Amino acid sequence: MGKIEVSPGAASIIPSRADLTVQWRAATEARMDEMYLEVEQLVEEFRRDPGVPVDVELDTGDRLSVGAVQMDEHLVSIVRESASQAGASCEDLFSGAIHDAGIMKKMGQIPSVMLFVPSIDGISHDFREDTREEDIVRGAEVFARAAAAMIQQHPH
């Protein structure tokens, strides 16, 4: 995922500069490190061409770089069971994105879990993203079942 900005940005002018922003996600810090090394190798290949000056700036600020976060296995099992009870399919995903659950876990080791519902055609983080109403309803049912189970286990 990422974006490219070219300058000047006119359709009839060959750009003299391109800024590329890349974001990647992985289930483990080791894989994140591997991907960064792959990007570094690609940059080095470009640097060998004297006609292509390349500068790299890595932003690892806390706000933008949360890294891989493992969700709480007990809470994940509750969501899995709730999905099964609701007749919903369930698959484990990781999220390296800056979601509240990941930040909360990193900040204070607060047990976290996330629940996603499918987007139509898998389109996500785009203006075309949409979700079928029945998937939203099923997701809400899974959420309600999971919340009830968590409250029953820890009524305080």
N, C-alpha and C positions, 0 to 999 in steps of 0.2 A: 504494500500500500504506500502511497505517497503522492507527491505532486511535483510538477515541473513548471517553472516560471522562466520565460525567455525574455531577453531584452535586446533590442527594442521589440515590442510585441506587435509589430505591424505585419499583416499578411504578406506584403510585398517586399519585405526586407529580411535578408539572412541574419539570424541572431548572432550577436557577438558574445553573448553570455547566456548560460543556462544554469539555473539553480535547481537542484534536484533534492527533494526531501523524501527520505525513505523511512518507513516504520515497519519493523518486523516483530513477529510474535513467535514464541516457542514455549513448549511445556517445561523446559528446563533451562537453567542459567548456562549450562554447558553448551546447549544448542544455540542459545543467543550469542555466546562467544564465538562459536564456529561460524555463524552467519556474518558476524562482524568481520572476522578474518577473511571470509570470502569477498566481502565488499572491499576490504583493504587490498586484496590481491587484484581485483578488477581495477581499482584506482591506480595501482602501480602499473598495470598494463597500459592504461591511458597515458600515464606520465611518461612512458617510453616514447610516445609520439610528440616530437617537439612542437607540432602545430596544435596540440591540444593541452593547454595549460589546465591543471587540475588542482583545486584546493579542497581539502576535506575539513569539515568542522563537525565534531561529534558532540551532540548535546546530550549529556547524561544527567541533567538536572533532576532532582528528586521528583519534581512535578511531572516531568515527561518520561521518566524511566522508572517504572515500577518493577519491571522484570516479571518472571514467571512466579505465580502464586498458586500453591496447592490449596484447594478447598478442604474443609474439614471433612474427613471420611465419614464420621458419624452423621453429620448433617446431610452429606451426599446420599448416604444410605436411606435416610428418611425421605428425601426427595424421590429417590428411585422407587421406594415402596409406595409413595403417594401417587406417582405416575402410573404404576402398575394397577393400583386400586381404581384409578380414574380411567383405565383403559387406554392410556397414552403411551406412545413409544418413548424410549429414553436412551440417550447415549451420552457418555461422558465427554466433555469438551474441556479444554483449558482456556483461560483468558489471560493474556498478557496485557490487556488493555487497562486503562486507568478507570476501573470500575470501583465504586465505593467498597465492595467486598474485599478487593485486593488491597486497597489502601488501608482499610481497617485492620486486616490481618497483619500487614507489614508494620503498622504503627504500634499495635499492642497485643499481637497474637490473639486477637478476638476471633473466635470460630466463625467461619464464613462459608456461604454456599450461594450459588447463583442459579437461577432458573431462566432458561430462554425458551421462546416459542419459535417455530420455524417461520422464516420469511418466504413469501412466494418466489419461486425460482431461485432461492438461496441468495437473493439480492439483499445486501446489508450495507449500512452506512452510505446510502445513496437516496436521492429524492424519489427514485422509483421503488424504494423499499415499501413493502406492504405485507400484511399478515391476514390470513383468512379469519373471519369472525369466529368460526368453530374452533380454530386453534387458540384464539385469544380466550374463549370461554373455557376450553380444556386446560389451558395454562393457569387460568384463575382457579379452577377446581383443584389442580395439583398444588398450587400455592396454598389454598385454604386448608387442604388436607395436611400438608407438611407443617404449616403453622400450628394447626390443632395438635398434631403429634408432638411438636416441640414444646408446646405449652403443657401438655399432659405429662411430659417427662420432667419438666422444670416449672412447676406451677407458681414459683415466686415471682 
